[in-house]
Amino acid sequence: MLPHGEVGACVAARTQERVLRFAGELGRLLPRRAAEPLPLDVVLGDFRLIGPLAGLTPAGWIGYRMAQIKAPDYLQLWLHHLALNALDAQEAVEVPRCSRWIGEGRDQQVILEPLSDAADLLTGLLDIYWQGTQRLLHFFPKSALVYIENMRKKGGSAEKALQAARFEWRGSERNHNFPERDNPYYRLAFGDSDPLDAEFEQLTMSVLGPLFALIDRTKGQG
């Protein structure tokens, strides 16, 4: 996949440097031998959540990807953190209830402190999931992340945040990324309509609001 000749050699060298730098960062945090997954069996309202919780370390749960942190990374971090903290108090005694996501570059680490209401928050997400098995929900991770980030800015308002989210959804001359609405599944479901409405705003705050509130609280204590 690399270009031929010297150009390819330069690209390979730069990539190797990035990988080594990222691996060094991970090496300071991850144990040499991965811990055994923690059995997860939690009753949450009408749901029962069962499965192995992997990615545990002496410092808590750690996830990573060698890239800028994006919406799926935040969601993966949040779900693992809630699952770890939803365990009964007598379980996972030796595992700290902290979680961390490591991305590439400066300011690309997110640390979450323990939560006391994780079970309630996780139950709320499961309720949203269950709604999504019965009808189309107006939740789109990339646009939702832009919305919540703009809401967190000083002087941010719902109107400005929604406008920024629509740029992410529709694309613009300033934003050369793949417009989120061009996802073929979203195209099939919503066509050319504008689903970034009041339901989108409400779901965004329900799914991502508590996560970023915890991020801000953890930073404030750091």
Secondary structure, 3 states (H helix, E strand, C coil): CCCCHHHHHHHHHHHHHHHHHHHHHHHCCCCCCCCCCEEEEEEECCEEEEEEECCEECCEEEEECCCCCCHHHHHHHHHHHHHHHHCCCCCCCCCCCCEEEECCCCCCEEEECCCCCHHHHHHHHHHHHHHHCCCCCCCCHHHHHHHHHHHHCCCCCHHHHHHHHHHHHHCCCCCCCCCHHHCHHHHHHHCCCCCCCHHHHHHHHHHHHHHHHHHHHHHHHC
